[in-house]
Amino acid sequence: MTEAAPSEAANEAENSAKKTLPMECIQRLQKFDEALTSLELALAPILNVGFDDHLKRTALELVEVDVMTMFVMNSLGWCLAAQRGKDPKDSVQLADELRRTKQYVDRVKSIETRKSVPGLNTRIAKAFVRNALWEVPGKRARLEESLQDLDPSVAEQEVGN
C-alpha cells in the first residue's frame, strides 16, 4: 500500500499541474525540452573528450572549440532572455556578444582559407626562372644567320627586338 501511494501522489500532482498550466505553456515547455535534448546530443561528442585529448588538438581546432562554446553560450543567453519574457533582440549585451562571436568566426574562416591556399615552393620557382632565362650558347648567332639567309631586312628587325 505504501508503494501505490507515492505513484498516486505523483499522478495527482501531474494532473493538477496539467489542469493549472495552459496547454500552450505545456507545448512550449515540451519544445524547450526537445531543443535542450538535441543540444545535449550535439554537444556530447565535444564534451566527452578528455582534457588531455583536448590539449592534443591543434591551435586552430582549439580556437574552433572556443568559438563554438561562445556561440552555444550566446544561444543559451538568447533562450534565457526569451524564457524570461524579454525580447532578446533588445539586449545590448547579447547583441555585443553575438557581434564579437561573429568577428571570431570570420577570423577562423579566414585562417582556414589561408591554410588551404597552396603555397609557393621557392626551390621549384627558382628552377623555373633559372631554366627560363638560360640560353643555349651560340643560339642567338645561329638565329641571326638563318634570318639573314632568308631576308636581310627581316633579320635586322628581329635582332632589334
C-alpha positions in Angstrom: 0.0 0.0 0.0 2.9 2.4 0.7 4.3 1.8 -2.9 1.0 2.8 -4.5 0.7 6.0 -2.5 3.7 7.8 -3.9 2.9 6.9 -7.5 -0.7 8.0 -7.0 0.5 11.3 -5.4 2.8 11.9 -8.4 0.0 11.2 -10.8 -2.3 13.6 -8.9 0.4 16.3 -8.9 0.9 15.8 -12.6 -2.8 16.0 -13.3 -3.2 19.1 -11.2 -0.3 20.8 -13.0 -1.9 20.0 -16.3 -5.1 21.5 -15.1 -3.4 24.7 -13.9 -1.0 25.2 -16.8 -2.4 26.3 -20.1 -1.9 23.9 -23.0 0.2 26.5 -24.9 2.6 26.7 -22.0 2.9 22.9 -21.8 3.6 22.7 -25.5 6.3 25.4 -25.2 7.9 23.5 -22.4 7.9 20.3 -24.4 9.5 22.1 -27.3 12.1 23.6 -24.9 12.8 20.1 -23.5 13.2 18.7 -27.1 15.6 21.6 -28.0 17.6 21.1 -24.8 17.9 17.4 -25.5 19.0 18.0 -29.1 21.6 20.5 -27.8 22.9 17.9 -25.3 23.2 15.3 -28.1 25.0 17.8 -30.4 27.5 18.8 -27.6 28.1 15.2 -26.3 31.0 14.4 -28.7 32.8 17.6 -27.8 32.1 17.4 -24.1 33.1 13.7 -23.9 36.6 14.4 -25.0 39.0 14.2 -22.1 41.2 17.2 -21.1 44.4 15.5 -22.2 42.9 14.8 -25.6 41.6 18.3 -25.8 45.1 19.7 -25.3 46.4 17.5 -28.1 44.3 19.4 -30.6 45.9 21.9 -33.0 45.7 25.6 -32.3 43.1 26.0 -35.0 41.0 23.2 -33.5 41.2 24.8 -30.0 40.0 28.1 -31.4 37.2 26.4 -33.2 36.1 24.7 -30.0 36.3 28.1 -28.1 34.2 29.9 -30.8 31.7 27.1 -30.8 31.5 27.4 -27.0 30.9 31.2 -27.3 28.2 30.5 -29.8 26.5 28.0 -27.5 26.7 30.4 -24.6 25.2 33.2 -26.7 22.4 30.9 -27.8 21.6 29.9 -24.3 21.6 33.5 -23.2 19.2 34.2 -26.1 16.9 31.3 -24.8 17.1 32.6 -21.2 16.1 36.1 -22.2 13.2 34.7 -24.3 12.2 32.3 -21.5 12.0 35.3 -19.1 9.7 37.1 -21.4 12.2 39.6 -22.7 12.9 40.3 -26.3 16.5 39.0 -26.9 16.9 41.5 -29.8 16.7 44.4 -27.3 19.5 43.1 -25.2 22.6 45.3 -25.9 25.0 42.9 -24.1 23.7 39.9 -26.0 24.0 41.8 -29.3 27.6 42.8 -28.5 28.5 39.2 -27.7 26.9 38.0 -30.9 28.8 40.6 -32.9 32.0 39.6 -31.1 31.4 35.9 -31.8 30.7 36.7 -35.5 34.1 38.5 -35.7 35.8 35.5 -34.3 34.0 33.1 -36.7 35.1 35.4 -39.6 38.7 35.3 -38.3 38.7 31.5 -38.1 37.2 31.2 -41.6 40.0 33.5 -43.0 42.6 31.4 -41.2 41.2 28.2 -42.7 41.1 29.7 -46.2 44.7 30.9 -45.9 45.7 27.5 -44.7 44.0 25.8 -47.7 45.6 28.1 -50.3 48.5 26.4 -52.0 51.9 28.0 -51.1 54.8 28.8 -53.3 57.6 26.3 -53.4 60.6 28.6 -53.7 63.0 25.9 -54.9 60.8 25.0 -57.8 60.1 28.6 -58.6 63.8 29.4 -58.7 64.4 26.4 -61.0 61.7 27.6 -63.4 63.2 31.1 -63.5 66.7 29.8 -63.9 65.7 27.5 -66.8 63.6 30.1 -68.5 66.5 32.6 -68.5 69.1 30.2 -69.7 70.0 30.3 -73.3 72.0 27.7 -75.4 75.4 29.3 -76.2 75.6 30.3 -79.8 71.9 30.0 -80.4 71.4 33.8 -81.0 74.2 33.8 -83.6 72.7 30.8 -85.4 69.3 32.5 -85.3 70.7 35.7 -86.8 72.5 33.8 -89.6 69.4 31.8 -90.5 67.3 35.0 -90.6 69.8 36.8 -92.8 69.8 33.9 -95.2 66.0 34.3 -95.6 65.7 38.1 -95.8 68.2 40.6 -94.6 65.6 43.3 -93.8 63.6 40.9 -91.6 66.8 39.8 -89.8 67.5 43.4 -88.8 64.0 43.8 -87.4 64.2 40.6 -85.4 67.7 41.4 -84.0 66.5 44.8 -82.9 63.6 43.3 -80.9 
